[in-house]
Amino acid sequence: MDAPILYLVFLEPDPGAEALGSALQPLACGLYLAASTRTRSQLYHALKRRAQPRRLLVAPLADAPKFKGMAPGALAWLRTAAGRAMPRGAA
């Protein structure tokens, strides 16, 4: 199995974490982190079908982001996910 890739996801309107499932970690309203083995296109289209947002952004991250003041539990989730996720092309 491929190592997961870390993605930054933005959806507007925000459907809420419950509607998106456990694969995404909320950071702020509409802003999420995802660790997925899907390609960017696969994740984008899955979110587009599921949430039907007006605005959608899915961007792979080369490294774990630095942040402050985000949703409770986000940093702990990132530390766990970043241990599993590898930047594309790294091996």
VEXNUVEX-173527 format. One line per 3 residues: their letters; for each residue x, y, z of N, C-alpha, C. Coordinates in steps of 0.001 Angstrom, whole numbers. Example, Ala and Ser with C-alpha at 12.3 -4.5 7.8 and 13.67 -1.06 7.14 Angstrom:
as	13190:-5690:7800:12300:-4500:7800:13200:-3300:7800 | 12850:-2250:7080:13670:-1060:7140:12900:30:7870
This chain:
mda	842:-1190:0:0:0:0:882:1246:0 | 504:2239:-794:1243:3494:-868:1078:4274:427 | 2104:5049:753:2022:5923:1925:1045:7053:1620
pil	278:7478:2596:-667:8576:2365:57:9882:2045 | -605:10729:1310:-123:12066:975:-938:13055:1794 | -283:14086:2282:-951:15111:3077:-1502:16186:2145
ylv	-2787:16534:2315:-3456:17533:1483:-4066:18623:2358 | -4089:19835:1824:-4849:20930:2407:-6133:21037:1599 | -7270:21095:2294:-8582:21112:1632:-9382:22301:2145
fle	-10017:23013:1216:-10926:24094:1572:-12257:23855:872 | -13352:23958:1616:-14694:23817:1052:-15557:24975:1519 | -16349:25524:588:-17319:26553:946:-18613:26291:177
pdp	-19730:26213:845:-19879:26293:2297:-19314:25044:2975 | -18973:25222:4233:-18404:24133:5014:-19511:23141:5383 | -19416:21896:4902:-20456:20917:5228:-20318:20356:6643
gae	-19200:20633:7302:-18959:20110:8639:-18222:18788:8584 | -17410:18555:9576:-16570:17356:9621:-17392:16071:9617 | -18556:16098:10258:-19390:14896:10327:-19824:14453:8926
alg	-20091:15395:8065:-20542:15078:6705:-19408:14564:5823 | -18182:14882:6194:-17033:14505:5369:-16381:13201:5804 | -16659:12754:7002:-16075:11511:7474:-14762:11752:8205
sal	-14187:10684:8674:-13001:10771:9531:-11707:10976:8757 | -11750:10968:7431:-10527:11111:6639:-9992:12545:6655 | -10818:13506:7034:-10389:14899:7064:-10372:15418:8488
qpl	-9359:16200:8798:-9213:16820:10121:-9515:18304:9992 | -10540:18789:10713:-10853:20218:10624:-9742:21076:11231 | -9450:22191:10556:-8521:23194:11078:-9284:24445:11480
acg	-10193:24886:10615:-11020:26074:10826:-12234:25909:9925 | -13126:26871:9951:-14339:26777:9147:-14007:26563:7664 | -14339:25384:7149:-14113:25059:5749:-12708:24609:5403
lyl	-11788:24673:6351:-10381:24337:6111:-10026:23030:6811 | -9468:22095:6047:-9189:20751:6558:-7817:20271:6110 | -7298:19311:6841:-6143:18522:6410:-6653:17127:6104
aas	-6049:16493:5112:-6391:15111:4773:-5103:14348:4538 | -5055:13117:5003:-3964:12192:4693:-4620:11069:3904 | -4269:10954:2631:-4969:10023:1756:-4013:9350:780
trt	-4339:8125:422:-3585:7425:-620:-4171:7733:-1999 | -5274:8476:-2035:-5876:8871:-3311:-5014:9945:-3976 | -5124:10043:-5290:-4478:11150:-5991:-5241:12429:-5685
rsq	-4643:13558:-6021:-5321:14840:-5806:-6649:14866:-6553 | -6645:14386:-7786:-7864:14378:-8589:-8933:13474:-7979 | -8546:12301:-7522:-9511:11378:-6909:-10126:11989:-5657
lyh	-9296:12597:-4810:-9803:13222:-3583:-10707:14403:-3929 | -10287:15231:-4877:-11082:16383:-5312:-12475:15947:-5768 | -12528:14959:-6655:-13822:14535:-7198:-14687:13838:-6143
alk	-14070:13100:-5228:-14838:12470:-4149:-15471:13533:-3252 | -14706:14565:-2913:-15246:15647:-2080:-16295:16458:-2834 | -16054:16676:-4111:-17013:17430:-4936:-18357:16716:-4997
rra	-18336:15398:-5162:-19585:14632:-5213:-20258:14586:-3847 | -19469:14390:-2805:-20047:14214:-1468:-20596:15513:-882 | -19818:16597:-987:-20197:17843:-317:-20885:18848:-1240
qpr	-20692:18739:-2526:-21246:19662:-3512:-21002:21128:-3133 | -19729:21484:-2886:-19429:22856:-2471:-19472:23838:-3634 | -19631:25111:-3310:-19523:26175:-4314:-18058:26395:-4665
rll	-17206:26314:-3638:-15765:26485:-3817:-15055:25290:-3209 | -14021:24813:-3907:-13281:23642:-3445:-11827:23778:-3851 | -10932:23504:-2910:-9502:23503:-3164:-8926:22244:-2545
vap	-8123:21515:-3295:-7401:20348:-2789:-5960:20512:-3252 | -5032:20671:-2303:-3631:20914:-2645:-2726:19981:-1854 | -1852:19238:-2536:-909:18387:-1816:131:19252:-1100
lad	552:18800:54:1558:19524:831:2885:18768:762 | 3961:19482:524:5287:18855:450:5799:18488:1834 | 5274:19147:2851:5708:18902:4223:4556:19278:5155
apk	4664:18889:6399:3629:19230:7376:3607:20746:7569 | 2432:21364:7546:2359:22817:7719:2579:23222:9172 | 2987:24451:9369:3067:25032:10708:1819:25881:10871
fkg	1197:25800:12045:2:26605:12277:-196:26841:13757 | -1055:27800:14050:-1369:28163:15427:-2842:28546:15479 | -3508:28185:16565:-4877:28623:16784:-5926:27886:15964
map	-5595:26708:15490:-6557:25936:14717:-7420:25082:15654 | -8292:24278:15083:-9238:23473:15867:-8516:22567:16865 | -9134:22344:18030:-8547:21444:19014:-8315:20053:18408
gal	-7174:19478:18696:-6841:18143:18216:-6141:18133:16868 | -6081:19283:16185:-5490:19327:14844:-4000:19016:14863 | -3284:19568:15833:-1841:19330:15891:-1528:17870:16220
awl	-2271:17283:17131:-2067:15859:17461:-2374:14981:16248 | -3459:15304:15529:-3795:14544:14318:-2678:14667:13295 | -2160:15889:13114:-1097:16120:12139:154:15331:12494
rta	520:15323:13757:1725:14576:14162:1577:13092:13852 | 394:12553:14057:141:11148:13734:123:10934:12225 | -609:11781:11501:-739:11642:10051:591:11895:9341
agr	1356:12871:9810:2618:13184:9152:3615:12054:9303 | 3470:11266:10352:4335:10105:10521:4056:9042:9472 | 2813:9007:8970:2432:8026:7932:2579:8604:6532
amp	2380:9925:6408:2369:10542:5073:3785:10889:4640 | 4015:10718:3372:5298:11094:2779:5015:12018:1612 | 5853:13036:1406:5676:13878:229:5767:13031:-1046
rga	5031:13426:-2053:5070:12733:-3338:6501:12714:-3850 | 6948:11555:-4279:8295:11425:-4814:9325:11059:-3776 | 8983:11149:-2494:9936:10768:-1449:9837:9283:-1183
a	10951:8639:-1050:10964:7214:-715:12372:6761:-448
